Amino acid sequence: MKELERDLGLPSVLAISIGAMIGSGIFILPALALDIAGPSVIFAYALAGLLVVPAALSKSEMATAMPEAGGTYIYIERGMGPLLGTIAGVGTWFSLSFKGALALVGGVPYLLILFDLPAEPVALGLAAVLILINIVGAKQTGRLQVVIVVVMLAALGWFAAGSAPLVESANYADFFGDGIGGLLAATGLVFVSYAGVTKVASVAEEVEDPGRNIPLGILGSLGFTTILYVAIVFVLVGVTDPGTIAGSDTPVAIAAEATLGRLGEIVIIIAAMLALISTANAGILSSSRYPLAMSRDKLAPPSLADVSDRFGTPVNAITLTGAVLLVLIAFVPILDIAKLASAFQILVFALINLALIAFREGSAEYEPEFTSPLYPWMQVFGSVTGLLLLTQMGSVALIGAAVIIVGSVLWYLFYVRSRVDREGAATDAVRRRVGRDVLTETEAAVDTTSREVLVALTKNLDESRERALVAMAADMVRADDGRVVVARFEEVPDQAPLTEDVTTQSPADRSYETRIEGLSAEFDVDIEADEIVSHDTKHAMVNFARERGVDSIVAEHEPLRLRSRLFGDPIDWVVRHAPCDVLLVDNLGYDRPQRIALSGDGDPYPPLAVNVAGAFAAANDGEVSLWYPADWQGTETYRETIAEYQTELSELLSVPVRTKSVGSDQQTDADVVVRRGTDQRLRGALFDSGPALPSPGCTTVTVYPHESQRPSLGRRLLERLTF
């Protein structure tokens, strides 16, 4: 694959960043924001600049570690994974395209002050010229930016210096008259004014000495532009009567004419056109690199990664970006463009801060030349305030952001997922944290043994199956000299009263009690037999367990009958309401098992399942085998993390432990399989497809921990997403 030429020095970097910011942010948005917040629009610009600092620091750090074309997309994709990388790439691409369109659409009214021209054709013509300039090459783009920025800053400086003596203090009266709501709404609207501060990272692959020039370019341009914005808006508000420029298409030109006359107006018009053209130019330059970077990572069609032999630029990516820009200019209203651009930028900046945390906390190789100060508080501040500000943007911006997010997710599901097997640094960081939490819980569970276990017999069983359930319970309590209570539950119809007649023992009942009590000596465990008659077995079972204060219920797992399918599985009710753990057994026998398998589908084994498997193996001098699906296509990082988790889990058990990959059609050699029960909160959800294991051909124990011991829904979702 061809590489982009590194030919952008610090002057070009500063020019691209400053030129990308000083455009619509100063020549168009002040009038719209003034209409929302009044004089406090001055503070809104300062506040927006402050809220950009965390993202600027984060992006400066990541850009020195990964100076590649694509900028924001690269950092979020590498840090948060391909899904969020797709959202960030598409969102930032659209955001920059919106900002470029805003600059051109907003610049035309300034031009119309001097010339009687049709607005839309002029904007479309300027866009076409800038697209051609970007196709020619980045060096020419950088040189053009330097010239434009120098002329533009000189004109703005003359306007500020010449107008400052005419500032009227009365114009700042009732500074916060529109309240905190108006201030935050204005801050959200003008947030896009600072989007260009990190655009230079999008062309990091073309920057000379990126370790030095990128941080200097980003942080230097942000500080300079924030001061300039506040100064210009301060003068703008101070030299015009309240309400004169609110909502105007050309606010700076109006102010310049009032203070500097016709000459000042003409100079500002020229500066505005240059600034807005430079903003659009930088927008095309930066946004076109996002399809390029996404294509390189197989998140977009490969043709977008082609670099022209003649010009050394990504012609297809620039052409696609230009087409989007032209459509926006032709069909989208200017205020909606501004709101959508700001909303996307706020969301992306929040993700940038989270991506830095992912890199710092993950295990991926990450060696930046510049490091952000006040980590991680700076990044947390940036993410939280960004999302709070996003709520102030109104329905148009939020709906637009939602459409882009949903569209990106669909693109990921139907195009990207089958082509990409990478994962972000955040995934591994969260996975390791979840693994550590599960190991801590497992260690506590392994050190806890059951003192009393209820074996619930809900139907007539043959003696071998009955004996198997009691043997299991005996193995669970033996280490702590506990007790097994074997209760046979008999259900009578609601029409039959519970009288002494139904409690009379039959010869079969007495034989059952004698048989159970005889197992006590055989298993060397205190075993008690009991019989309960009720109208509702499931309620009787739960009530009995609560009265006795048992630690676990062991029962056979009954196949669902038609009535159960229509009105609900009774055993589901028992699992939800039992005051203790529940173990449901697919009973094919239990005779001193030696090979106990812990079945999993790639995520951590439940602490209760580990405890039960360990108890079975310890009681029978056996071993525990950690099963995982053989066809799970994880990344190398995933496999390393799983191996570390399995090693630490093995050290917690006092019996031999081995790991084994098992295919869905593979014959197994286990005597007993222990597995997690289906999480009712995730049943039928995308994240819960059930355990991946073959038909074991042996007794299977499905464990359901008591509600107090179950992981939270958020934790289970994290397990599904990261393991």
Sequence and secondary structure as in RCSB ss.txt:
>XXXX:A:sequence
MKELERDLGLPSVLAISIGAMIGSGIFILPALALDIAGPSVIFAYALAGLLVVPAALSKSEMATAMPEAGGTYIY
IERGMGPLLGTIAGVGTWFSLSFKGALALVGGVPYLLILFDLPAEPVALGLAAVLILINIVGAKQTGRLQVVIVV
VMLAALGWFAAGSAPLVESANYADFFGDGIGGLLAATGLVFVSYAGVTKVASVAEEVEDPGRNIPLGILGSLGFT
TILYVAIVFVLVGVTDPGTIAGSDTPVAIAAEATLGRLGEIVIIIAAMLALISTANAGILSSSRYPLAMSRDKLA
PPSLADVSDRFGTPVNAITLTGAVLLVLIAFVPILDIAKLASAFQILVFALINLALIAFREGSAEYEPEFTSPLY
PWMQVFGSVTGLLLLTQMGSVALIGAAVIIVGSVLWYLFYVRSRVDREGAATDAVRRRVGRDVLTETEAAVDTTS
REVLVALTKNLDESRERALVAMAADMVRADDGRVVVARFEEVPDQAPLTEDVTTQSPADRSYETRIEGLSAEFDV
DIEADEIVSHDTKHAMVNFARERGVDSIVAEHEPLRLRSRLFGDPIDWVVRHAPCDVLLVDNLGYDRPQRIALSG
DGDPYPPLAVNVAGAFAAANDGEVSLWYPADWQGTETYRETIAEYQTELSELLSVPVRTKSVGSDQQTDADVVVR
RGTDQRLRGALFDSGPALPSPGCTTVTVYPHESQRPSLGRRLLERLTF
>XXXX:A:secstr
       B HHHHHHHHHHHHTTHHHHTHHHHHHHHHGGGHHHHHHHHHHHHHHHHHHHHHHHHH   BTTHHHH
HHHHH HHHHHHHHHHHHHHHHHHHHHHHHHHHHHHHHHS   HHHHHHHHHHHHHHHHHH HHHHHHHHHHHHH
HHHHHHHHHHHHHGGG  GGGGSSTTTTHHHHHHHHHHHHGGGGGGGGGGGGBGGGBSSHHHHHHHHHHHHHHHH
HHHHHHHHHHHHHTS TTSSTT S HHHHHHHHHHHHHHHHHHHHHHHHHHHHHHHHHHHHHTHHHHHHHHTTSS
 GGGG   TTT S HHHHHHHHHHHHHHHHHS HHHHHHHHHHHHHHHHHHHHHHHHHHHHSSS    SS  TTT
THHHHHHHHHHHHHHTTS HHHHHHHHHHHHHHHHHIIIIITTT     HHHHHHHHHHHHHHHHHHHHHHT   
SEEEEEE S   HHHHHHHHHHHHHHHGGGT EEEEEEEEE  TTS   HHHH   HHHHHHHHHHHHHHHHHTS
EEEEEEEEES HHHHHHHHHHHHT SEEEEE     HHHHHH  HHHHHHHH SSEEEEEE S  SS SEEEEE 
SSS   HHHHHHHHHHHHHTT EEEEEEETT    HHHHHHHHHHHHHHHHH SS EEEEEE TT     SEEEE
E   TTTTTSTT         SSEEEEEE  GGGS  HHHHHHHHHH 
